[in-house]
Each structure stands twice: as C-alpha cells, then as structure tokens.
Amino acid sequence: MFFDDTRLMRDLLGDYDANLAVLEDRLGIEAVVNGTVVSLRGPEEACETAKAVLEDLYARLSKGEVIGIGEVVGSIRHADVKPSPDEPDGARGAEAQQIRTRKRLVTARTPAQSAYISALERHDLVFASGPAGTGKTYLAVVYAAAALENGQCDRIILSRPAVEAGERLGFLPGDMREKVDPYLRPLYDALYDVLAPERVERGLATGTIEIAPLAFMRGRTLSNAMVILDEAQNCTPVQMKMFLTRLGEGSKMIVTGDPTQVDLPYGKDSGLTEAIKILEGVEGISHIAFSPKDVVRRELVARIVNAYEAASSESRKSDE
C-alpha cells in the first residue's frame, strides 16, 4: 500500500507506531513500513481488513480528523463485520457514522453505535439498551447537542429517575438543579465534553438545556425538543408510559438503560423492558440493543460484563 503524504503517514502510524501495533495485534498480521509504503503479511482476509482500515484512517486524516488508538479499534470493528440485512437498521458493516458539534467530531466506534446514530437520524423515539461503557448515553447527549447547535430543536431536556431518593426531591436541599445534580452527572459530563462550558451554563440558565426529573414530567407536552431519559431501567411501567406520552410535535425522545442493572424494589417490573416489548415494530420507533462486544470504555470493562453475564447464565441454568 502506498500513501503519498509523509506527514499524514506519521499520524497514521501513531507515536512509536502505536496505531500499527494495535492493527497487528487485533488482526494477527505483520505490517512492514518502508517510507510511505506499507506491506501486509498474514491471512488473506485479515490483510484485506487491515488494508480497508488503513485506507479509512488515511482518508479521515486527509479531512483533518485526529486519529488515536480508539479510532483504530473502531475502524477495525467496522471493517471486520460483513454487511447483513438482519442487523438493526441495516447499518452494521457500513461506514462509521459521525456526529459533529462545534467543539468536536464524534465517530462511532462499533457497528452498533453506527446503527444507533442512524436510528437517531430516522426515528422520533429510540430505545438504546445494553451494558455500561457502550456509549449509549454519551452518543444520545452528543446527538442532542448537535441538533441544538444546528437549529433542529429549541431545547434539550434531560431526565433520569432518582430511585435512591424515592423521587421525593422536595426533601433535598437547594434548587431543582442542585437536587438532581447527583443523578444527572453522567449527562452533564457528556454535555461539557461536546459543548463549550459557557454554552452549557447559559443553556441551563435560560432553560435551553433543562433538567426535568421524571417525577415532574406528568402533564407536560414536550415540543421542539431533544428529550433524553437515562437509566430508564429504573422506571416503573406506569412512569415509562407517562414519559413516552409526553412526546410533542417536532421532538425526539432517546431512552437509554441497562436491563441487567435494575434498582427498583423487589417485585417491581422495569418499565424499559416492558416498553421495548410492547412497542416492537411500531412505526417511528427503533430499538438498538448493545452487547458486551460493543463496550468501548476499555477492554477490562468488557471482560467484567462478560464475566457477570456468564455467571448469570450459569445461575439460570442451575435454577432450571
């Protein structure tokens, strides 16, 4: 493979050829660099995947994007999966989807993340379920922030069930934002990651970015907004129905949660699990199910999730 830009070639290989080392390790190949020429040795299919990854990363560098280890792994995951019409929204095996805000460009790192972004573009209600570390909450906030910047909505509404406080937020000190801050911190972190701090603070002050505890949603109609419900596995079926029926004209809802981490009192069903089942196949609604292989936080997290899933599976077998 020949690359004609020496500067981009350095960025493609990474510091001390770190990017190339990841490619070799993940695909089981050997890459030999001679100037701006890369020779690949190994199984034919693996070499084809490596070639596609290097071409993809080089093209992104040519557009001014920054490439690191995460981008290399993400490109491998996309290139290594063959297109399948059976996958959600037909996006697996396709080019990695991207969301651009003024502060940064966010690129999907797994085919499921690409399917998620594609679903957000095409549907007004999107459920995203799966383990921690798969980016379901982060991408929801990034998409909402981009929509706000592009004038596609008038405001962002963030909500999350405050299970630990029994939804009795009035007993907590401070104003509404201070009461729910502990529960919405992951959403704030994502907002500050993709929007300038002053933009976030101004939005919170003017109501362009609104914190709306789930307990306070009843009776509202949410129009021209991006509405995100995080940790939705901790909603009861009644709360979930109430929330979903708040959707107004010009709005989109994104509901995220992990059905394996329900904190509701024993005997109470999760509204997220029920809603996904009831609304399956309804026009305008999409469900993206993430799995441990979609964990992008770090590989150790994926191994932890896999270990817990294996233990849970063994427990179910023994119960049977």
C-alpha positions as CSV (number, residue, x, y, z in Angstrom):
1,M,0.0,0.0,0.0
2,F,1.3,3.4,-1.0
3,F,0.5,6.7,0.8
4,D,1.6,9.9,-0.8
5,D,1.7,12.3,2.2
6,T,4.6,11.8,4.6
7,R,3.1,13.9,7.3
8,L,-0.2,12.1,7.3
9,M,1.7,8.8,7.2
10,R,3.3,9.7,10.6
11,D,-0.1,10.4,12.0
12,L,-1.5,7.1,10.5
13,L,1.2,5.0,12.2
14,G,0.9,6.9,15.5
15,D,3.6,7.6,18.1
16,Y,6.2,4.9,18.0
17,D,4.0,3.1,15.5
18,A,1.3,2.5,18.3
19,N,-1.6,2.5,15.8
20,L,0.1,0.0,13.6
21,A,0.9,-2.2,16.6
22,V,-2.8,-2.3,17.5
23,L,-3.7,-3.3,14.0
24,E,-1.2,-6.1,14.0
25,D,-2.3,-7.4,17.4
26,R,-6.0,-7.3,16.7
27,L,-5.8,-8.9,13.2
28,G,-2.9,-11.2,13.7
29,I,-0.9,-9.8,10.8
30,E,2.5,-8.3,10.3
31,A,2.9,-4.8,8.8
32,V,6.2,-3.7,7.4
33,V,6.7,0.0,6.7
34,N,9.3,1.3,4.2
35,G,8.9,5.1,3.8
36,T,5.3,5.7,2.7
37,V,4.7,2.1,1.7
38,V,3.1,-0.5,4.0
39,S,3.3,-4.2,3.2
40,L,0.9,-6.6,4.9
41,R,1.6,-10.2,5.7
42,G,-0.7,-12.8,7.1
43,P,-4.1,-14.4,6.4
44,E,-5.7,-13.0,3.3
45,E,-8.9,-12.0,4.9
46,A,-7.1,-10.3,7.8
47,C,-4.9,-8.4,5.4
48,E,-7.9,-7.2,3.4
49,T,-9.4,-5.9,6.7
50,A,-6.2,-4.2,7.6
51,K,-6.0,-2.6,4.1
52,A,-9.5,-1.3,4.5
53,V,-8.7,0.1,8.0
54,L,-5.6,1.9,6.8
55,E,-7.4,3.4,3.8
56,D,-10.3,4.5,6.1
57,L,-8.0,6.1,8.7
58,Y,-5.8,7.8,6.0
59,A,-8.9,9.3,4.4
60,R,-10.1,10.6,7.7
61,L,-6.7,12.1,8.4
62,S,-6.9,13.8,5.0
63,K,-10.1,15.5,6.1
64,G,-8.3,16.9,9.2
65,E,-9.6,14.4,11.7
66,V,-7.4,13.3,14.6
67,I,-6.7,9.6,14.8
68,G,-5.8,7.7,18.0
69,I,-6.0,4.1,19.4
70,G,-9.7,4.4,19.8
71,E,-10.3,5.3,16.2
72,V,-8.1,2.5,15.1
73,V,-10.0,-0.1,17.1
74,G,-13.3,1.4,15.9
75,S,-12.3,1.2,12.3
76,I,-11.3,-2.4,12.8
77,R,-14.6,-3.2,14.3
78,H,-16.5,-1.7,11.4
79,A,-14.3,-3.2,8.7
80,D,-14.3,-6.6,10.2
81,V,-18.1,-7.0,10.2
82,K,-19.8,-8.0,6.9
83,P,-23.0,-6.2,6.0
84,S,-26.2,-8.0,7.0
85,P,-29.8,-7.1,6.3
86,D,-30.7,-8.8,9.6
87,E,-28.8,-6.3,11.7
88,P,-30.6,-3.3,13.3
89,D,-31.3,-0.6,10.8
90,G,-29.0,-2.3,8.3
91,A,-26.1,-0.2,9.5
92,R,-23.7,-2.9,10.6
93,G,-20.8,-3.3,8.2
94,A,-21.4,0.2,6.9
95,E,-19.1,3.2,7.1
96,A,-18.7,4.5,10.7
97,Q,-21.4,7.2,11.4
98,Q,-20.4,10.5,12.8
99,I,-21.9,13.4,14.8
100,R,-20.3,16.8,14.6
101,T,-20.5,19.6,17.1
102,R,-18.6,22.9,17.1
103,K,-16.2,21.5,19.8
104,R,-15.5,18.1,18.4
105,L,-16.3,15.4,15.9
106,V,-17.6,12.1,17.4
107,T,-17.2,8.9,15.3
108,A,-19.0,5.6,16.1
109,R,-16.5,3.0,17.4
110,T,-18.7,-0.1,16.8
111,P,-21.2,-1.1,14.2
112,A,-23.9,-1.0,16.9
113,Q,-23.0,2.7,17.6
114,S,-23.3,3.4,13.9
115,A,-26.7,1.7,13.9
116,Y,-27.7,3.9,16.9
117,I,-26.7,7.2,15.2
118,S,-28.5,6.1,12.0
119,A,-31.6,5.3,14.1
120,L,-31.5,8.7,15.8
121,E,-31.5,10.3,12.4
122,R,-34.5,8.4,11.1
123,H,-36.8,7.8,14.1
124,D,-38.5,10.0,16.7
125,L,-38.3,7.5,19.5
126,V,-35.2,5.4,20.0
127,F,-34.5,2.9,22.8
128,A,-30.9,2.0,23.5
129,S,-30.3,-0.9,25.9
130,G,-27.2,-2.6,26.9
131,P,-24.3,-2.8,29.4
132,A,-22.3,0.1,30.8
133,G,-19.5,1.5,28.6
134,T,-21.2,1.1,25.2
135,G,-21.7,4.8,24.7
136,K,-25.5,4.8,24.6
137,T,-25.9,7.8,27.0
138,Y,-22.9,9.7,25.6
139,L,-24.0,9.5,22.0
140,A,-27.5,10.5,22.9
141,V,-26.2,13.7,24.5
142,V,-23.8,14.3,21.6
143,Y,-26.7,13.9,19.1
144,A,-28.9,16.3,21.1
145,A,-26.2,18.9,21.5
146,A,-25.5,18.8,17.7
147,A,-29.3,19.1,17.0
148,L,-29.4,22.2,19.3
149,E,-26.4,23.8,17.6
150,N,-27.9,23.2,14.2
151,G,-31.3,24.6,15.0
152,Q,-33.1,21.3,14.7
153,C,-34.6,21.7,18.1
154,D,-35.2,24.6,20.6
155,R,-34.0,22.8,23.7
156,I,-32.6,19.7,25.4
157,I,-34.4,18.1,28.2
158,L,-32.5,15.7,30.4
159,S,-34.3,13.3,32.7
160,R,-33.4,10.4,35.0
161,P,-35.3,8.5,37.7
162,A,-34.0,9.4,41.1
163,V,-34.5,6.0,42.6
164,E,-32.3,6.4,45.6
165,A,-34.3,9.5,46.7
166,G,-37.6,7.8,46.2
167,E,-38.5,10.6,43.7
168,R,-39.2,12.8,46.8
169,L,-36.8,15.5,45.6
170,G,-38.5,18.2,47.7
171,F,-36.8,17.0,50.8
172,L,-33.4,17.6,49.3
173,P,-31.7,21.0,49.9
174,G,-31.1,23.5,47.1
175,D,-32.9,24.5,43.9
176,M,-34.1,21.9,41.3
177,R,-30.8,21.7,39.6
178,E,-28.9,21.1,42.9
179,K,-31.4,18.5,43.9
180,V,-31.0,16.3,40.8
181,D,-27.3,17.0,40.1
182,P,-26.1,13.7,41.7
183,Y,-28.4,11.7,39.4
184,L,-27.6,13.6,36.2
185,R,-23.9,13.9,36.5
186,P,-23.1,11.5,33.6
187,L,-25.3,13.6,31.3
188,Y,-23.6,16.8,32.4
189,D,-20.2,15.3,31.8
190,A,-21.2,14.4,28.2
191,L,-22.6,17.9,27.6
192,Y,-19.4,19.6,28.8
193,D,-17.4,17.2,26.6
194,V,-19.1,18.4,23.4
195,L,-20.2,22.0,24.2
196,A,-18.2,24.9,25.5
197,P,-18.7,25.3,29.3
198,E,-20.2,28.8,28.9
199,R,-22.7,27.4,26.3
200,V,-23.8,24.8,28.8
201,E,-24.1,27.3,31.7
202,R,-26.0,29.7,29.6
203,G,-28.3,27.0,28.4
204,L,-29.0,25.9,31.9
205,A,-29.7,29.5,33.0
206,T,-32.1,30.2,30.1
207,G,-33.9,26.9,30.0
208,T,-32.4,25.9,26.6
209,I,-30.9,23.0,28.5
210,E,-33.5,21.8,31.0
211,I,-33.2,19.4,33.9
212,A,-36.6,17.7,34.3
213,P,-36.8,14.9,37.0
214,L,-39.0,12.1,35.9
215,A,-41.4,12.7,38.8
216,F,-42.1,16.2,37.5
217,M,-42.9,15.2,33.9
218,R,-46.6,14.4,34.4
219,G,-49.0,16.7,32.5
220,R,-46.3,18.3,30.2
221,T,-46.2,18.2,26.4
222,L,-42.6,18.4,25.2
223,S,-42.4,20.1,21.8
224,N,-39.5,21.0,19.6
225,A,-37.0,19.3,22.0
226,M,-34.5,16.6,22.2
227,V,-35.6,14.6,25.3
228,I,-33.3,12.1,26.9
229,L,-34.3,9.6,29.6
230,D,-31.3,7.9,31.1
231,E,-31.1,4.9,33.4
232,A,-34.6,4.0,32.2
233,Q,-34.4,0.5,33.6
234,N,-35.3,2.1,36.9
235,C,-38.7,3.4,35.6
236,T,-41.8,1.5,36.5
237,P,-44.2,0.6,33.7
238,V,-46.5,3.4,34.7
239,Q,-43.7,6.0,34.8
240,M,-42.5,4.9,31.4
241,K,-45.9,5.2,29.8
242,M,-46.3,8.6,31.3
243,F,-43.0,9.7,30.0
244,L,-43.4,8.4,26.5
245,T,-46.8,10.1,26.1
246,R,-45.2,13.5,26.7
247,L,-43.7,13.5,23.2
248,G,-44.9,16.6,21.3
249,E,-44.5,18.0,17.8
250,G,-41.0,18.4,16.5
251,S,-39.5,16.4,19.3
252,K,-37.4,13.3,19.5
253,M,-37.0,11.0,22.6
254,I,-34.0,8.9,23.4
255,V,-34.4,6.3,26.1
256,T,-31.3,4.6,27.5
257,G,-30.8,1.9,30.1
258,D,-29.3,-1.4,31.1
259,P,-32.0,-4.0,31.9
260,T,-29.5,-6.0,33.9
261,Q,-29.0,-3.2,36.4
262,V,-32.5,-2.6,37.8
263,D,-32.5,-0.8,41.2
264,L,-36.3,-0.9,41.6
265,P,-37.7,-2.5,44.8
266,Y,-38.0,-6.3,44.7
267,G,-41.1,-7.4,42.8
268,K,-41.4,-4.2,40.7
269,D,-41.0,-4.7,36.9
270,S,-38.8,-2.5,34.8
271,G,-40.7,-0.1,32.5
272,L,-37.9,-0.2,30.0
273,T,-38.1,-3.9,29.4
274,E,-41.9,-3.8,29.1
275,A,-41.9,-0.8,26.7
276,I,-39.3,-2.4,24.4
277,K,-41.5,-5.5,24.1
278,I,-44.8,-3.6,23.7
279,L,-43.6,-1.1,21.1
280,E,-41.6,-3.5,19.0
281,G,-42.5,-3.0,15.3
282,V,-44.3,0.3,15.9
283,E,-43.6,2.8,13.1
284,G,-41.3,5.6,14.1
285,I,-39.7,3.7,16.9
286,S,-36.4,1.9,16.9
287,H,-34.5,-0.2,19.4
288,I,-30.8,-0.7,19.4
289,A,-29.5,-3.5,21.7
290,F,-25.9,-3.2,22.6
291,S,-23.9,-6.2,23.8
292,P,-20.6,-6.7,25.7
293,K,-18.7,-6.6,22.4
294,D,-19.8,-3.0,22.0
295,V,-18.1,-1.8,25.2
296,V,-15.7,1.0,24.2
297,R,-14.8,2.3,27.6
298,R,-11.9,-0.1,28.0
299,E,-11.4,-3.8,27.4
300,L,-11.4,-4.6,31.1
301,V,-15.0,-3.3,31.4
302,A,-16.0,-5.7,28.5
303,R,-14.4,-8.6,30.4
304,I,-16.2,-7.7,33.6
305,V,-19.5,-7.5,31.8
306,N,-18.8,-10.9,30.1
307,A,-18.0,-12.5,33.4
308,Y,-21.2,-11.3,35.0
309,E,-23.3,-12.4,32.1
310,A,-21.6,-15.8,32.2
311,A,-22.3,-16.1,35.9
312,S,-25.9,-15.0,35.4
313,S,-26.4,-17.6,32.7
314,E,-25.0,-20.4,34.9
315,S,-27.3,-19.3,37.7
316,R,-30.4,-19.5,35.4
317,K,-29.3,-23.0,34.3
318,S,-29.0,-24.2,37.8
319,D,-32.4,-22.8,38.7
320,E,-33.9,-24.7,35.8
